[in-house]
Amino acid sequence: MRKLQLLALLCAPVLLSSVHAAPAKKKSAAAKVQWQPSYAAALAQAQKTGKPIFVDFYTTWCGPCKYLDAVTYKDPKFVAESRNWVMVKVDAEKTPANVKLAEKFRVDGYPTMVFLRPDGKEAARAVGGLPATMLVPQMKKAAEKAGGGRAV
């Protein structure tokens, strides 16, 4: 009985210390791309910040567009690069204004990502459901060409 009391006495500090330990941290939500609600909002934000604009022209029926949403746009490297851009998605068939915008930028296939200077003029573009390993380098080149606000 004495041994049992001694064992309990020795274990008590260990058990009690775990009660006062810091609570387990909740897993933080994965970082996400910060999309602007419209092209007009993106253009205004770009003019304010000096960042280039990434415009994703997509449609709801487009398989490669869905790949971008499910895979590429969730890739940590893409998410990190997106911080250097003003990001906007445009459903090219949803409204007459979106249709006109797609026509303005001569979008004839989906997805088409148009990289714009902060003033809204095209610097470059990429077409297709590209993985982040291919899209991010194109974004970096386009940002240099666009003269966007890259962190040094």
Backbone as ProteinMPNN parsed JSONL, in Angstrom:
{"seq_chain_A": "MRKLQLLALLCAPVLLSSVHAAPAKKKSAAAKVQWQPSYAAALAQAQKTGKPIFVDFYTTWCGPCKYLDAVTYKDPKFVAESRNWVMVKVDAEKTPANVKLAEKFRVDGYPTMVFLRPDGKEAARAVGGLPATMLVPQMKKAAEKAGGGRAV", "coords_chain_A": {"N_chain_A": [[0.809, -1.179, 0.0], [1.949, 1.192, 0.75], [3.795, 1.548, -1.319], [2.095, 2.053, -3.45], [0.986, 4.501, -2.712], [3.28, 6.071, -2.802], [3.896, 5.897, -5.514], [1.652, 7.177, -6.603], [2.058, 9.709, -5.55], [4.399, 10.465, -6.849], [3.566, 10.476, -9.513], [1.574, 12.376, -9.593], [2.488, 15.165, -9.899], [3.283, 15.128, -12.601], [0.923, 14.463, -13.963], [-0.708, 16.614, -13.169], [0.689, 18.756, -14.238], [0.207, 18.501, -16.93], [-2.397, 19.298, -17.079], [-2.246, 22.037, -16.811], [-0.919, 22.722, -19.041], [-0.382, 24.437, -22.153], [-3.215, 24.962, -24.235], [-4.003, 22.829, -26.987], [-3.117, 23.932, -30.205], [-5.383, 25.016, -32.639], [-5.7, 23.69, -35.892], [-4.573, 25.837, -38.316], [-6.466, 27.504, -40.772], [-6.014, 26.732, -44.18], [-4.033, 28.862, -46.187], [-5.52, 31.147, -48.417], [-6.304, 32.28, -51.733], [-6.919, 35.682, -52.245], [-9.587, 36.816, -53.662], [-10.896, 39.425, -55.659], [-14.151, 40.979, -55.792], [-15.092, 41.803, -58.29], [-14.213, 42.786, -61.686], [-14.021, 45.572, -61.923], [-13.591, 46.318, -59.25], [-11.141, 45.074, -58.85], [-9.5, 46.46, -60.663], [-9.59, 49.039, -59.55], [-8.369, 48.5, -57.072], [-5.825, 47.704, -57.941], [-4.87, 50.059, -59.109], [-4.707, 51.587, -56.862], [-2.825, 50.19, -55.258], [-0.703, 49.608, -56.941], [-0.137, 47.095, -57.799], [0.042, 44.374, -60.176], [-2.654, 42.914, -62.158], [-4.356, 39.85, -61.991], [-6.385, 38.167, -64.036], [-8.761, 35.752, -64.188], [-10.427, 34.269, -66.637], [-13.203, 32.317, -66.898], [-15.53, 29.535, -67.253], [-18.566, 27.975, -66.129], [-18.892, 25.382, -67.026], [-16.456, 24.422, -67.767], [-13.923, 22.076, -67.731], [-10.986, 22.207, -67.32], [-10.975, 24.657, -65.985], [-12.179, 24.049, -63.595], [-10.225, 22.366, -62.582], [-8.185, 24.222, -62.058], [-9.367, 25.638, -59.911], [-9.66, 23.558, -58.03], [-7.108, 22.482, -57.665], [-4.673, 23.989, -58.609], [-5.102, 26.678, -57.643], [-5.101, 26.255, -54.965], [-2.623, 25.477, -54.288], [0.224, 25.952, -52.281], [2.416, 27.454, -53.298], [1.301, 28.876, -55.392], [-0.625, 30.35, -53.993], [1.049, 31.916, -52.389], [2.391, 33.455, -54.356], [0.217, 34.814, -55.366], [-0.182, 36.869, -53.603], [1.248, 38.984, -54.525], [-0.282, 40.116, -56.418], [-3.344, 41.581, -57.678], [-6.168, 39.833, -57.531], [-8.698, 38.388, -59.595], [-11.648, 36.703, -60.592], [-13.499, 36.014, -63.496], [-16.541, 35.101, -64.641], [-17.064, 34.289, -67.747], [-19.431, 34.063, -69.134], [-21.562, 34.834, -67.613], [-22.763, 37.427, -67.247], [-23.836, 40.189, -69.376], [-21.909, 42.239, -69.223], [-19.617, 40.831, -68.41], [-19.278, 39.175, -70.634], [-18.657, 41.111, -72.574], [-16.268, 42.04, -71.486], [-14.642, 39.771, -71.727], [-14.582, 39.639, -74.508], [-13.267, 42.049, -75.048], [-10.693, 41.44, -74.151], [-10.075, 39.509, -75.947], [-10.648, 36.773, -75.445], [-10.81, 33.467, -76.227], [-10.87, 30.882, -75.454], [-11.079, 28.632, -72.676], [-9.693, 27.814, -69.498], [-8.623, 31.236, -69.521], [-6.021, 33.136, -68.458], [-5.389, 36.396, -67.897], [-2.828, 38.664, -67.61], [-2.457, 41.731, -66.244], [-1.231, 45.116, -66.365], [-1.09, 47.543, -63.696], [-2.637, 49.635, -64.677], [-4.516, 48.424, -66.213], [-3.852, 47.525, -68.739], [-2.905, 44.915, -70.955], [-0.28, 42.673, -70.138], [0.635, 40.081, -70.398], [-0.394, 36.626, -70.986], [-1.887, 33.473, -70.09], [-2.978, 30.243, -71.001], [-5.24, 27.618, -70.356], [-5.571, 24.727, -68.165], [-3.346, 24.922, -66.058], [-0.776, 23.537, -63.949], [0.429, 24.712, -60.752], [3.209, 24.719, -60.795], [3.82, 25.41, -63.369], [2.331, 27.715, -63.854], [2.991, 29.684, -61.909], [5.737, 30.54, -62.491], [5.186, 31.859, -64.925], [3.544, 33.881, -64.035], [5.354, 35.356, -62.482], [7.155, 36.284, -64.44], [5.387, 37.821, -65.951], [4.676, 39.745, -64.052], [7.057, 41.153, -63.779], [7.218, 42.239, -66.339], [4.902, 43.742, -66.302], [5.521, 45.589, -64.441], [4.685, 45.541, -61.85], [3.939, 45.908, -58.305], [6.233, 44.457, -56.753], [7.486, 42.864, -53.912], [10.6, 43.618, -52.447]], "CA_chain_A": [[0.0, 0.0, 0.0], [2.88, 2.315, 0.833], [4.366, 1.722, -2.66], [1.048, 2.639, -4.278], [0.9, 5.91, -2.336], [4.494, 6.701, -3.305], [3.736, 5.986, -6.966], [0.658, 8.221, -6.847], [2.69, 10.969, -5.199], [5.364, 10.779, -7.895], [2.86, 10.698, -10.784], [0.671, 13.52, -9.485], [2.993, 16.388, -10.54], [3.288, 14.955, -14.059], [-0.461, 14.548, -14.417], [-1.21, 17.965, -12.954], [1.354, 19.69, -15.148], [-0.438, 18.423, -18.239], [-3.652, 20.05, -16.983], [-1.918, 23.446, -16.979], [-0.201, 22.927, -20.301], [-1.095, 25.28, -23.119], [-4.17, 24.195, -25.03], [-3.525, 22.486, -28.323], [-3.484, 24.922, -31.21], [-6.233, 24.525, -33.717], [-5.037, 23.777, -37.187], [-4.981, 27.068, -38.98], [-7.046, 27.285, -42.096], [-5.037, 26.881, -45.252], [-4.047, 30.178, -46.814], [-6.335, 31.17, -49.623], [-6.183, 33.41, -52.636], [-7.879, 36.748, -51.94], [-10.204, 37.229, -54.925], [-11.731, 40.625, -55.671], [-15.512, 40.613, -56.193], [-15.392, 42.16, -59.679], [-13.104, 43.365, -62.438], [-13.936, 46.991, -61.559], [-12.961, 46.386, -57.924], [-9.738, 44.684, -59.021], [-8.816, 47.569, -61.321], [-9.449, 50.106, -58.553], [-7.376, 48.053, -56.09], [-4.515, 47.718, -58.598], [-4.452, 51.451, -59.256], [-4.4, 52.063, -55.507], [-1.654, 49.507, -54.7], [0.376, 49.47, -57.916], [0.077, 45.68, -58.115], [-0.574, 43.918, -61.424], [-3.939, 42.229, -62.003], [-4.497, 38.491, -62.517], [-7.795, 37.961, -64.366], [-9.067, 34.385, -64.619], [-11.678, 34.131, -67.382], [-13.609, 30.918, -66.792], [-16.956, 29.239, -67.398], [-18.987, 26.962, -65.158], [-18.856, 24.05, -67.632], [-15.078, 24.176, -68.217], [-13.174, 21.124, -66.908], [-9.711, 22.758, -66.858], [-11.25, 25.739, -65.022], [-12.441, 23.378, -62.316], [-8.918, 21.896, -62.117], [-7.505, 25.368, -61.448], [-9.978, 25.891, -58.6], [-9.473, 22.43, -57.105], [-5.703, 22.116, -57.451], [-3.685, 25.057, -58.781], [-5.346, 27.837, -56.79], [-4.908, 25.856, -53.567], [-1.207, 25.16, -54.116], [0.862, 26.993, -51.459], [3.277, 28.334, -54.105], [0.415, 29.792, -56.107], [-1.217, 31.253, -53.001], [2.093, 32.874, -52.011], [2.6, 34.389, -55.476], [-0.989, 35.634, -55.544], [-0.086, 38.032, -52.707], [1.872, 40.058, -55.299], [-1.245, 40.45, -57.464], [-4.758, 41.789, -57.39], [-6.74, 38.641, -58.159], [-10.131, 38.433, -59.885], [-12.2, 35.672, -61.468], [-14.606, 36.536, -64.291], [-17.338, 34.09, -65.348], [-17.157, 34.941, -69.05], [-20.761, 33.916, -69.725], [-22.59, 35.1, -66.597], [-23.474, 38.689, -67.474], [-23.407, 40.877, -70.596], [-20.667, 42.971, -68.951], [-18.519, 39.86, -68.418], [-19.096, 38.767, -72.035], [-17.941, 42.216, -73.231], [-14.901, 42.07, -70.963], [-13.936, 38.659, -72.376], [-14.364, 40.052, -75.899], [-12.246, 43.106, -75.017], [-9.378, 40.81, -74.001], [-9.952, 38.48, -76.995], [-10.649, 35.445, -74.83], [-11.537, 32.532, -77.088], [-10.784, 29.552, -74.858], [-11.123, 28.683, -71.213], [-9.521, 29.111, -68.86], [-7.602, 32.172, -69.984], [-5.571, 34.033, -67.399], [-4.799, 37.586, -68.491], [-2.018, 39.386, -66.638], [-2.569, 43.14, -66.598], [-0.531, 46.147, -65.607], [-2.029, 48.209, -62.785], [-3.533, 50.527, -65.42], [-5.49, 47.613, -66.937], [-3.36, 47.102, -70.053], [-2.39, 43.543, -70.923], [1.164, 42.443, -70.143], [0.859, 38.702, -70.86], [-1.529, 35.745, -70.704], [-1.66, 32.024, -70.062], [-4.22, 29.561, -71.36], [-5.339, 26.203, -70.007], [-5.545, 24.297, -66.768], [-1.935, 24.716, -65.737], [-0.419, 23.336, -62.539], [1.141, 25.85, -60.164], [4.621, 24.682, -61.189], [3.936, 26.084, -64.664], [1.669, 29.019, -63.841], [3.694, 30.651, -61.055], [6.819, 31.208, -63.224], [4.601, 32.777, -65.906], [3.073, 35.045, -63.277], [6.518, 36.154, -62.091], [7.622, 36.977, -65.648], [4.387, 38.832, -66.297], [4.761, 40.827, -63.062], [8.218, 41.968, -64.156], [6.83, 42.957, -67.551], [3.845, 44.685, -65.942], [6.049, 46.594, -63.528], [3.839, 45.515, -60.656], [4.533, 46.151, -56.991], [6.859, 43.276, -56.167], [8.254, 43.09, -52.68], [12.034, 43.395, -52.664]], "C_chain_A": [[0.868, 1.265, 0.0], [3.479, 2.614, -0.541], [3.354, 2.403, -3.588], [0.9, 4.139, -3.98], [2.104, 6.679, -2.866], [4.399, 6.905, -4.812], [2.749, 7.101, -7.324], [1.252, 9.599, -6.579], [3.679, 11.413, -6.277], [4.679, 11.121, -9.224], [2.002, 11.959, -10.762], [1.223, 14.786, -10.151], [2.978, 16.298, -12.073], [1.879, 15.119, -14.608], [-1.007, 15.966, -14.278], [-0.559, 18.97, -13.897], [0.717, 19.65, -16.533], [-1.769, 19.163, -18.245], [-3.393, 21.523, -17.252], [-1.161, 23.731, -18.267], [-1.046, 23.786, -21.23], [-2.056, 24.429, -23.933], [-3.61, 23.938, -26.424], [-4.007, 23.539, -29.307], [-4.379, 24.271, -32.249], [-5.455, 24.637, -35.011], [-5.528, 25.033, -37.878], [-5.521, 26.729, -40.365], [-5.966, 27.521, -43.141], [-5.165, 28.281, -45.842], [-4.814, 30.092, -48.125], [-6.007, 32.389, -50.456], [-7.276, 34.416, -52.27], [-8.429, 37.306, -53.255], [-11.012, 38.507, -54.728], [-13.118, 40.253, -56.186], [-15.856, 40.92, -57.649], [-14.145, 42.713, -60.355], [-12.922, 44.836, -62.055], [-13.25, 47.164, -60.203], [-11.473, 46.048, -58.017], [-8.933, 45.819, -59.647], [-8.589, 48.722, -60.343], [-8.38, 49.752, -57.52], [-5.97, 48.103, -56.686], [-3.998, 49.142, -58.748], [-4.057, 52.042, -57.908], [-3.075, 51.491, -54.996], [-0.461, 49.433, -55.646], [0.687, 48.028, -58.274], [-0.54, 45.346, -59.471], [-1.848, 43.124, -61.12], [-3.881, 40.868, -62.683], [-5.987, 38.29, -62.759], [-7.961, 36.537, -64.886], [-10.43, 34.4, -65.3], [-12.022, 32.651, -67.412], [-15.077, 30.78, -67.158], [-17.297, 28.122, -66.417], [-18.874, 25.545, -65.705], [-17.439, 23.593, -67.988], [-14.32, 23.26, -67.249], [-11.84, 21.657, -66.421], [-9.879, 23.917, -65.868], [-11.471, 25.153, -63.632], [-11.146, 22.823, -61.717], [-8.169, 23.047, -61.433], [-8.041, 25.63, -60.045], [-9.635, 24.81, -57.584], [-8.015, 22.187, -56.746], [-4.772, 23.332, -57.471], [-3.875, 26.192, -57.784], [-5.256, 27.519, -55.305], [-3.449, 25.519, -53.264], [-0.534, 26.29, -53.323], [1.754, 27.945, -52.258], [2.438, 29.34, -54.885], [-0.168, 30.82, -55.141], [-0.199, 32.32, -52.598], [2.313, 33.904, -53.119], [1.401, 35.312, -55.648], [-0.97, 36.88, -54.663], [0.536, 39.237, -53.419], [0.937, 40.612, -56.369], [-2.562, 40.895, -56.862], [-5.462, 40.71, -58.205], [-8.241, 38.809, -58.394], [-10.496, 37.306, -60.839], [-13.406, 36.269, -62.18], [-15.28, 35.371, -64.999], [-17.714, 34.72, -66.681], [-18.527, 34.843, -69.705], [-21.889, 34.371, -68.797], [-23.422, 36.351, -66.877], [-23.021, 39.306, -68.794], [-22.096, 41.648, -70.395], [-19.463, 42.031, -68.969], [-18.226, 39.38, -69.832], [-18.303, 39.838, -72.773], [-16.489, 42.279, -72.774], [-14.067, 40.962, -71.597], [-13.646, 38.992, -73.837], [-13.26, 41.101, -75.975], [-10.842, 42.506, -74.954], [-9.182, 39.628, -74.954], [-9.815, 37.076, -76.405], [-11.457, 34.525, -75.73], [-11.425, 31.09, -76.618], [-10.71, 29.69, -73.348], [-10.333, 27.543, -70.605], [-8.456, 29.938, -69.569], [-7.288, 33.092, -68.82], [-4.853, 35.197, -68.072], [-4.102, 38.356, -67.379], [-1.961, 40.845, -67.078], [-1.655, 44.015, -65.759], [-1.542, 46.819, -64.681], [-3.003, 49.163, -63.484], [-4.555, 49.768, -66.269], [-5.053, 47.163, -68.312], [-2.692, 45.738, -69.937], [-0.866, 43.498, -70.997], [1.48, 41.063, -70.706], [-0.412, 37.909, -70.586], [-1.065, 34.306, -70.683], [-3.014, 31.374, -70.334], [-4.146, 28.112, -70.912], [-5.257, 25.947, -68.515], [-4.142, 23.932, -66.344], [-1.727, 24.416, -64.257], [0.368, 24.551, -62.043], [2.602, 25.888, -60.592], [4.851, 25.341, -62.542], [3.377, 27.506, -64.621], [2.439, 30.063, -63.036], [4.876, 31.302, -61.781], [6.301, 32.19, -64.282], [4.093, 34.045, -65.22], [4.245, 35.95, -62.899], [7.072, 36.93, -63.275], [6.672, 38.104, -66.018], [4.44, 40.008, -65.33], [5.941, 41.739, -63.366], [7.879, 42.837, -65.358], [5.803, 44.046, -67.233], [4.345, 45.797, -65.031], [5.253, 46.689, -62.245], [4.633, 45.661, -59.379], [5.082, 44.905, -56.342], [7.624, 43.67, -54.926], [9.711, 42.759, -52.937], [12.633, 42.711, -51.468]], "O_chain_A": [[0.557, 2.258, -0.658], [3.656, 3.777, -0.903], [3.728, 3.234, -4.415], [0.713, 4.942, -4.894], [1.964, 7.811, -3.329], [4.774, 7.958, -5.327], [2.994, 7.876, -8.248], [0.971, 10.55, -7.308], [3.78, 12.602, -6.579], [5.168, 11.966, -9.973], [1.735, 12.545, -11.811], [0.495, 15.431, -10.906], [2.693, 17.284, -12.754], [1.664, 15.824, -15.594], [-1.694, 16.459, -15.173], [-1.201, 19.936, -14.308], [0.692, 20.663, -17.232], [-2.225, 19.609, -19.298], [-4.228, 22.195, -17.857], [-0.807, 24.878, -18.539], [-2.268, 23.85, -21.102], [-1.736, 23.292, -24.28], [-2.841, 24.736, -26.959], [-5.154, 23.982, -29.253], [-4.158, 23.136, -32.674], [-4.658, 25.555, -35.202], [-6.73, 25.264, -38.01], [-5.075, 25.787, -41.02], [-5.117, 28.4, -42.994], [-6.267, 28.813, -45.978], [-4.755, 29.09, -48.839], [-5.503, 33.394, -49.955], [-8.419, 34.036, -52.015], [-7.808, 38.165, -53.88], [-11.73, 38.646, -53.737], [-13.247, 39.295, -56.949], [-16.81, 40.358, -58.187], [-13.162, 43.06, -59.701], [-11.793, 45.295, -61.882], [-12.423, 48.06, -60.033], [-10.647, 46.664, -57.344], [-7.816, 46.107, -59.215], [-7.51, 49.313, -60.319], [-7.578, 50.604, -57.138], [-5.025, 48.504, -56.007], [-2.813, 49.399, -58.536], [-3.174, 52.896, -57.831], [-2.289, 52.206, -54.374], [0.668, 49.22, -55.205], [1.663, 47.758, -58.973], [-1.529, 45.96, -59.873], [-2.088, 42.718, -59.982], [-3.412, 40.75, -63.816], [-6.77, 38.246, -61.811], [-7.372, 36.165, -65.901], [-11.461, 34.526, -64.64], [-11.237, 31.831, -67.889], [-15.781, 31.772, -67.348], [-16.412, 27.412, -65.937], [-18.772, 24.595, -64.929], [-17.259, 22.474, -68.468], [-14.1, 23.618, -66.091], [-11.561, 21.58, -65.225], [-9.02, 24.132, -65.012], [-11.008, 25.697, -62.63], [-10.979, 22.809, -60.498], [-7.591, 22.867, -60.36], [-7.271, 25.82, -59.103], [-9.354, 25.104, -56.422], [-7.717, 21.733, -55.642], [-4.155, 23.66, -56.458], [-2.914, 26.623, -57.147], [-5.326, 28.424, -54.474], [-3.088, 25.3, -52.107], [-0.705, 27.461, -53.659], [1.838, 29.128, -51.927], [2.812, 30.505, -55.023], [-0.201, 32.014, -55.438], [-0.546, 33.495, -52.478], [2.409, 35.1, -52.842], [1.559, 36.47, -56.036], [-1.674, 37.847, -54.951], [0.376, 40.374, -52.975], [1.329, 41.486, -57.143], [-2.859, 40.627, -55.698], [-5.359, 40.685, -59.431], [-8.966, 39.299, -57.53], [-9.754, 36.995, -61.771], [-14.232, 36.943, -61.565], [-14.675, 34.725, -65.855], [-18.586, 35.587, -66.737], [-18.761, 35.479, -70.732], [-23.059, 34.294, -69.172], [-24.647, 36.327, -66.754], [-21.939, 38.984, -69.285], [-21.265, 41.701, -71.302], [-18.405, 42.39, -69.486], [-17.065, 39.196, -70.197], [-17.377, 39.518, -73.518], [-15.589, 42.539, -73.573], [-12.914, 41.186, -71.965], [-12.576, 38.66, -74.346], [-12.414, 41.049, -76.867], [-9.919, 42.989, -75.61], [-8.247, 38.843, -74.796], [-8.962, 36.295, -76.827], [-12.64, 34.763, -75.972], [-11.848, 30.173, -77.323], [-10.326, 30.734, -72.819], [-10.31, 26.435, -71.142], [-7.511, 29.398, -70.143], [-8.174, 33.744, -68.268], [-3.833, 35.008, -68.736], [-4.697, 38.662, -66.346], [-1.469, 41.152, -68.164], [-1.346, 43.705, -64.608], [-2.748, 46.666, -64.88], [-4.07, 49.465, -62.948], [-5.365, 50.382, -66.964], [-5.811, 46.478, -68.998], [-2.007, 45.445, -68.957], [-0.246, 44.189, -71.806], [2.476, 40.889, -71.408], [-1.379, 38.432, -70.033], [0.005, 33.967, -71.189], [-4.059, 31.896, -69.944], [-3.115, 27.457, -71.068], [-4.921, 26.828, -67.723], [-3.794, 22.753, -66.28], [-2.421, 24.973, -63.406], [0.905, 25.32, -62.841], [3.177, 26.967, -60.737], [5.962, 25.786, -62.831], [3.901, 28.399, -65.287], [2.524, 31.218, -63.453], [5.02, 32.522, -61.702], [6.911, 33.235, -64.508], [4.204, 35.143, -65.764], [4.138, 37.173, -62.988], [7.423, 38.103, -63.139], [7.102, 39.207, -66.357], [4.265, 41.154, -65.746], [5.84, 42.958, -63.227], [8.209, 44.022, -65.394], [5.829, 45.13, -67.817], [3.681, 46.821, -64.865], [5.149, 47.751, -61.631], [5.859, 45.55, -59.38], [4.441, 44.346, -55.453], [8.321, 44.684, -54.899], [10.027, 41.749, -53.566], [13.832, 42.434, -51.451]]}, "name": "protein", "num_of_chains": 1, "seq": "MRKLQLLALLCAPVLLSSVHAAPAKKKSAAAKVQWQPSYAAALAQAQKTGKPIFVDFYTTWCGPCKYLDAVTYKDPKFVAESRNWVMVKVDAEKTPANVKLAEKFRVDGYPTMVFLRPDGKEAARAVGGLPATMLVPQMKKAAEKAGGGRAV"}
